[in-house]
């Protein structure tokens, strides 16, 4: 054991004194701002932990986005979803395989770029919640929504560049502060419930819940042959073997592993459920003996192989005049929700890693961080993907000791390697990932206690937002409903207060949330100067490599302004 420790220390020391060590400011690198406790071996282990914690996104994202129909065209006049059309379903299989490649590719690229430019241990990938909004609300199940898939990709592309402009101009601070705190928290919790509904239903989950009439929902869990044309179970409820395999191994086993703090609990649950579902001679197999099952099995037998992106590469439709109203709504929702999600995640991860300034609500290189995320959003749209964002699962790597961008780069390299195992990731059944969506929803709901339930003017709008997002199957409508309710209630109270000259006030009025919508004029354009300062470099006296001036970064960090501390709680 002593020999191993000595060898490990030698490796850590060697990398710390190399140009890589100075780039990531590892302990012992000689950099004046070296991060204490940051060692090469620790960063690699942290990066692997982050990858295995969030690797589920490769299959889950592909399954969810596949439900949008992608570039597949439905020609069935009786059934606009073509749910039983063999040719359409075969096209969907191809779309899912390409989405797996695209998801792994953009996660790898974005995480590596983010780690190199920001030196933060945060990984990026297509965001959960945003992908559901993209697939089920904007494009609609199998393309039955208001905006075609190709046009929705253009909205995502435009969002990325607008996000860059807002970050550089400093308007990001104002947009985040504009939304009341309780609504921000409620929107995140509502997205969690939204994911749970998806995980409970067909076809991206375990199928325990279905639509019904006259009641809006009904108990499901029946084999596929007992589903009618509307997806309602006509019999054999809760008797689907696939449902119980998903519940026992993808759900119960994962929860038990999480209870004992096993780092890769979710991916273990998904893998075990998938492996059990792969043998063909079972009632719960993912490869039944039919035409579609045989096609899946033929692709699965390749095991190792690269799936090129043919149907989804640069599939954007640039003719936004075809549906300008819906395009604008989708663009606004993508932009606003992604700003909130990314802001909350990045600040919370920076605080967890110990590099955030709690007094200013800021973290080093914040403008670069937001611009890198935004650039990844636009590039991801060219691969047929929904918006990319920072992942809260990065906290698992930080808990393992990750402190630098080397953690994010390691995670990104793992995603790039996974591209060549597309047949395996494409063969993960929906009942293997359904409980994962439910558990993610559970974790997102934990922050509901941070909502101000004391004052009715804050509690009711928050509850409306929380309720409308899953029940309307729309993040956008949930936010709009919550904002509308907040304006009506608190606007009326404000008018009564002014007319009565402060004599008529609601109970607990003094416990209401303070609105943080004001931003001083000096807040704007500072990030633009900070971003420009990033590219001013100076040569190190010893090294031939070009290194960014540490003194200049310190000045940038002091000037950059980001939302107040309460924002971090929304994730």
PyMOL commands that set and color helices and strands:
alter all, ss='L'
color gray80, all
select helices_A, chain A and resi 2-16+19-23+40-54+56-66+86-118+130-138+141-143+149-169+171-178+181-200+224-226+241-259+265-278+291-300+320-353+366-381+394-399+405-418+422-425+430-450+456-471+475-499+509-511+521-523+526-534+550-559+565-570
alter helices_A, ss='H'
color red, helices_A
select strands_A, chain A and resi 124-126+209-211+217-219+356-357+362-363+388-390+537-539+546-548
alter strands_A, ss='S'
color yellow, strands_A
deselect
rebuild
show_as cartoon
